[in-house]
Amino acid sequence: MDSCGCKGAPDLVVEVLSPSTQRHDRLVKLNLYQRAGVREYWLVSPEEKTVQVLLLQNGLLLPHELYGPQDVAKVNVLDGCWVELGKVFAG
């Protein structure tokens, strides 16, 4: 049995932004995930109550959708999976 963890890139990465790491997440991590072949990358901003979805297209993670706090966000890599953002940002 291999104890090295998972192999390959995850299909989906959800990053919760904080003011101190936001620049790093939007630039450095995005580049790493793009090179690894992550198919879908979510940038969740608790401050703005938004979710920016980027999808891998021709080797690049490109903006696909921007959701607000009352939207229902589609998880593109999982058929029939949706996230009610009103519940995520409640409280």
N, CA and C atoms as a LAMMPS dump frame, in Angstrom:
ITEM: TIMESTEP
0
ITEM: NUMBER OF ATOMS
273
ITEM: BOX BOUNDS ff ff ff
-5.0000000000000000e+02 5.0000000000000000e+02
-5.0000000000000000e+02 5.0000000000000000e+02
-5.0000000000000000e+02 5.0000000000000000e+02
ITEM: ATOMS id mol type element x y z
1 1 1 N 0.838 -1.184 0
2 1 2 C 0 0 0
3 1 3 C 0.877 1.239 0
4 2 1 N 0.533 2.199 -0.821
5 2 2 C 1.303 3.427 -0.958
6 2 3 C 0.914 4.409 0.145
7 3 1 N 1.88 4.885 0.909
8 3 2 C 1.594 5.81 2.008
9 3 3 C 1.974 7.243 1.665
10 4 1 N 2.106 7.546 0.391
11 4 2 C 2.53 8.883 -0.032
12 4 3 C 1.368 9.844 -0.226
13 5 1 N 0.168 9.462 0.098
14 5 2 C -0.978 10.356 -0.099
15 5 3 C -1.593 10.161 -1.465
16 6 1 N -2.4 11.126 -1.858
17 6 2 C -3.088 11.003 -3.146
18 6 3 C -2.146 11.341 -4.296
19 7 1 N -2.5 10.867 -5.459
20 7 2 C -1.705 11.133 -6.654
21 7 3 C -2.536 11.949 -7.626
22 8 1 N -1.912 12.908 -8.254
23 8 2 C -2.608 13.749 -9.21
24 8 3 C -3.28 14.93 -8.532
25 9 1 N -3.818 15.798 -9.353
26 9 2 C -4.463 17.016 -8.863
27 9 3 C -5.911 16.752 -8.481
28 10 1 N -6.404 17.454 -7.466
29 10 2 C -7.834 17.355 -7.166
30 10 3 C -8.636 17.999 -8.29
31 11 1 N -9.876 17.6 -8.442
32 11 2 C -10.738 18.218 -9.452
33 11 3 C -11.175 19.615 -9.032
34 12 1 N -11.349 19.811 -7.711
35 12 2 C -11.869 21.071 -7.185
36 12 3 C -11.051 21.512 -5.985
37 13 1 N -10.683 22.794 -5.967
38 13 2 C -10.04 23.399 -4.803
39 13 3 C -10.88 24.602 -4.406
40 14 1 N -11.232 24.687 -3.119
41 14 2 C -11.973 25.83 -2.583
42 14 3 C -11.051 26.552 -1.617
43 15 1 N -10.728 27.776 -1.926
44 15 2 C -9.82 28.59 -1.12
45 15 3 C -10.62 29.693 -0.439
46 16 1 N -10.557 29.757 0.889
47 16 2 C -11.217 30.829 1.63
48 16 3 C -10.181 31.923 1.837
49 17 1 N -10.461 33.082 1.264
50 17 2 C -9.508 34.191 1.288
51 17 3 C -9.5 34.9 2.635
52 18 1 N -8.327 35.326 3.04
53 18 2 C -8.194 36.201 4.193
54 18 3 C -7.37 37.399 3.73
55 19 1 N -7.552 38.561 4.347
56 19 2 C -6.823 39.745 3.901
57 19 3 C -5.313 39.544 3.835
58 20 1 N -4.758 38.776 4.761
59 20 2 C -3.302 38.617 4.81
60 20 3 C -2.752 37.667 3.74
61 21 1 N -3.593 36.766 3.193
62 21 2 C -3.09 35.791 2.21
63 21 3 C -3.75 35.925 0.84
64 22 1 N -4.634 36.891 0.699
65 22 2 C -5.422 37.022 -0.529
66 22 3 C -4.557 37.121 -1.79
67 23 1 N -3.537 37.959 -1.745
68 23 2 C -2.657 38.125 -2.914
69 23 3 C -1.955 36.805 -3.249
70 24 1 N -1.465 36.111 -2.234
71 24 2 C -0.789 34.827 -2.42
72 24 3 C -1.744 33.797 -3.041
73 25 1 N -2.982 33.768 -2.551
74 25 2 C -3.967 32.809 -3.061
75 25 3 C -4.34 33.093 -4.505
76 26 1 N -4.475 34.377 -4.842
77 26 2 C -4.907 34.768 -6.194
78 26 3 C -3.793 34.662 -7.234
79 27 1 N -2.541 34.663 -6.805
80 27 2 C -1.429 34.619 -7.758
81 27 3 C -0.628 33.327 -7.651
82 28 1 N 0.027 33.131 -6.527
83 28 2 C 0.934 31.995 -6.373
84 28 3 C 0.177 30.667 -6.403
85 29 1 N -0.838 30.546 -5.555
86 29 2 C -1.583 29.281 -5.507
87 29 3 C -2.317 29.025 -6.811
88 30 1 N -2.905 30.062 -7.391
89 30 2 C -3.591 29.893 -8.675
90 30 3 C -2.627 29.306 -9.706
91 31 1 N -1.415 29.833 -9.77
92 31 2 C -0.411 29.321 -10.705
93 31 3 C -0.069 27.86 -10.421
94 32 1 N 0.097 27.518 -9.15
95 32 2 C 0.412 26.129 -8.778
96 32 3 C -0.722 25.184 -9.166
97 33 1 N -1.943 25.573 -8.856
98 33 2 C -3.095 24.734 -9.181
99 33 3 C -3.268 24.601 -10.696
100 34 1 N -3.021 25.678 -11.399
101 34 2 C -3.124 25.666 -12.861
102 34 3 C -2.121 24.675 -13.448
103 35 1 N -0.87 24.741 -12.987
104 35 2 C 0.176 23.835 -13.487
105 35 3 C -0.115 22.387 -13.12
106 36 1 N -0.761 22.185 -11.965
107 36 2 C -1.082 20.824 -11.518
108 36 3 C -2.276 20.233 -12.27
109 37 1 N -3.072 21.106 -12.92
110 37 2 C -4.227 20.62 -13.671
111 37 3 C -5.524 20.576 -12.892
112 38 1 N -5.623 21.377 -11.81
113 38 2 C -6.887 21.475 -11.065
114 38 3 C -7.948 22.001 -12.028
115 39 1 N -9.064 21.309 -12.114
116 39 2 C -10.093 21.664 -13.106
117 39 3 C -10.98 22.826 -12.687
118 40 1 N -11.169 23.01 -11.372
119 40 2 C -12.059 24.066 -10.891
120 40 3 C -11.477 24.647 -9.604
121 41 1 N -11.413 25.972 -9.527
122 41 2 C -10.823 26.677 -8.39
123 41 3 C -11.8 27.741 -7.922
124 42 1 N -12.214 27.646 -6.66
125 42 2 C -13.141 28.621 -6.075
126 42 3 C -12.369 29.527 -5.128
127 43 1 N -12.565 30.825 -5.275
128 43 2 C -12.013 31.815 -4.358
129 43 3 C -13.182 32.401 -3.577
130 44 1 N -13.257 32.05 -2.305
131 44 2 C -14.366 32.467 -1.454
132 44 3 C -13.914 33.667 -0.622
133 45 1 N -14.642 34.777 -0.752
134 45 2 C -14.334 35.983 0.015
135 45 3 C -15.4 36.196 1.088
136 46 1 N -15.085 35.854 2.345
137 46 2 C -16.047 36.074 3.425
138 46 3 C -16.366 37.562 3.611
139 47 1 N -15.386 38.432 3.381
140 47 2 C -15.597 39.876 3.53
141 47 3 C -16.615 40.399 2.521
142 48 1 N -16.452 40.002 1.261
143 48 2 C -17.333 40.481 0.191
144 48 3 C -18.552 39.591 0.003
145 49 1 N -18.524 38.428 0.639
146 49 2 C -19.587 37.429 0.483
147 49 3 C -19.777 37.067 -0.991
148 50 1 N -18.652 36.706 -1.624
149 50 2 C -18.67 36.298 -3.025
150 50 3 C -17.869 35.013 -3.205
151 51 1 N -18.178 34.345 -4.295
152 51 2 C -17.406 33.178 -4.718
153 51 3 C -17.065 33.386 -6.195
154 52 1 N -15.771 33.451 -6.475
155 52 2 C -15.324 33.533 -7.863
156 52 3 C -14.916 32.133 -8.289
157 53 1 N -15.489 31.662 -9.39
158 53 2 C -15.204 30.323 -9.9
159 53 3 C -14.322 30.456 -11.141
160 54 1 N -13.218 29.727 -11.133
161 54 2 C -12.327 29.663 -12.283
162 54 3 C -12.306 28.228 -12.782
163 55 1 N -12.344 28.066 -14.087
164 55 2 C -12.313 26.728 -14.69
165 55 3 C -11.079 26.593 -15.572
166 56 1 N -10.53 25.39 -15.61
167 56 2 C -9.362 25.108 -16.44
168 56 3 C -9.795 24.968 -17.892
169 57 1 N -9.249 25.841 -18.73
170 57 2 C -9.55 25.82 -20.16
171 57 3 C -8.237 25.991 -20.922
172 58 1 N -7.884 24.992 -21.728
173 58 2 C -6.636 25.018 -22.495
174 58 3 C -5.432 25.273 -21.599
175 59 1 N -5.415 24.648 -20.416
176 59 2 C -4.285 24.75 -19.515
177 59 3 C -4.272 25.978 -18.625
178 60 1 N -5.295 26.831 -18.718
179 60 2 C -5.351 28.052 -17.913
180 60 3 C -6.604 28.065 -17.047
181 61 1 N -6.464 28.471 -15.787
182 61 2 C -7.621 28.679 -14.925
183 61 3 C -8.17 30.066 -15.217
184 62 1 N -9.333 30.105 -15.848
185 62 2 C -9.935 31.362 -16.287
186 62 3 C -11.234 31.632 -15.55
187 63 1 N -11.527 32.932 -15.275
188 63 2 C -12.786 33.279 -14.609
189 63 3 C -13.974 32.735 -15.385
190 64 1 N -14.885 32.111 -14.653
191 64 2 C -16.076 31.526 -15.265
192 64 3 C -17.35 32.178 -14.742
193 65 1 N -17.406 32.366 -13.417
194 65 2 C -18.624 32.896 -12.805
195 65 3 C -18.262 33.594 -11.5
196 66 1 N -19.042 34.627 -11.173
197 66 2 C -18.925 35.311 -9.884
198 66 3 C -20.293 35.26 -9.225
199 67 1 N -20.341 34.644 -8.04
200 67 2 C -21.6 34.478 -7.322
201 67 3 C -21.643 35.396 -6.113
202 68 1 N -22.845 35.863 -5.793
203 68 2 C -23.075 36.687 -4.616
204 68 3 C -23.691 35.883 -3.491
205 69 1 N -23.977 36.551 -2.362
206 69 2 C -24.409 35.839 -1.159
207 69 3 C -25.774 35.151 -1.249
208 70 1 N -26.606 35.529 -2.183
209 70 2 C -27.927 34.892 -2.3
210 70 3 C -28.017 33.924 -3.477
211 71 1 N -26.901 33.733 -4.174
212 71 2 C -26.895 32.859 -5.343
213 71 3 C -26.764 31.389 -4.959
214 72 1 N -27.054 30.544 -5.924
215 72 2 C -26.814 29.111 -5.808
216 72 3 C -25.701 28.799 -6.809
217 73 1 N -24.556 28.39 -6.285
218 73 2 C -23.367 28.181 -7.115
219 73 3 C -23.318 26.748 -7.63
220 74 1 N -23.029 26.626 -8.914
221 74 2 C -22.914 25.311 -9.541
222 74 3 C -21.484 24.804 -9.392
223 75 1 N -21.357 23.567 -8.924
224 75 2 C -20.059 22.9 -8.892
225 75 3 C -19.909 22.21 -10.243
226 76 1 N -19.082 22.773 -11.092
227 76 2 C -18.991 22.321 -12.481
228 76 3 C -18.406 20.925 -12.643
229 77 1 N -17.533 20.513 -11.726
230 77 2 C -16.9 19.189 -11.868
231 77 3 C -17.722 18.064 -11.248
232 78 1 N -18.856 18.411 -10.615
233 78 2 C -19.729 17.398 -10.019
234 78 3 C -21.139 17.568 -10.561
235 79 1 N -21.582 16.65 -11.388
236 79 2 C -22.912 16.736 -11.983
237 79 3 C -23.99 16.826 -10.904
238 80 1 N -24.875 17.805 -11.052
239 80 2 C -26.011 17.951 -10.159
240 80 3 C -25.681 18.509 -8.787
241 81 1 N -24.472 19.023 -8.588
242 81 2 C -24.079 19.554 -7.287
243 81 3 C -24.145 21.08 -7.301
244 82 1 N -24.874 21.616 -6.335
245 82 2 C -25.059 23.057 -6.196
246 82 3 C -24.828 23.442 -4.744
247 83 1 N -24.379 24.671 -4.497
248 83 2 C -24.155 25.153 -3.139
249 83 3 C -24.983 26.424 -2.932
250 84 1 N -25.847 26.384 -1.92
251 84 2 C -26.667 27.558 -1.579
252 84 3 C -25.785 28.508 -0.755
253 85 1 N -25.355 29.604 -1.375
254 85 2 C -24.413 30.496 -0.717
255 85 3 C -25.039 31.279 0.43
256 86 1 N -26.353 31.429 0.441
257 86 2 C -27.03 32.061 1.57
258 86 3 C -26.763 31.309 2.86
259 87 1 N -26.625 29.978 2.761
260 87 2 C -26.32 29.157 3.932
261 87 3 C -24.826 29.247 4.291
262 88 1 N -23.992 29.382 3.286
263 88 2 C -22.547 29.493 3.521
264 88 3 C -22.228 30.807 4.232
265 89 1 N -22.858 31.907 3.784
266 89 2 C -22.536 33.227 4.316
267 89 3 C -23.478 33.668 5.439
268 90 1 N -24.359 32.785 5.905
269 90 2 C -25.296 33.138 6.981
270 90 3 C -24.526 33.386 8.273
271 91 1 N -25.028 34.343 9.06
272 91 2 C -24.433 34.581 10.366
273 91 3 C -23.478 35.638 10.332
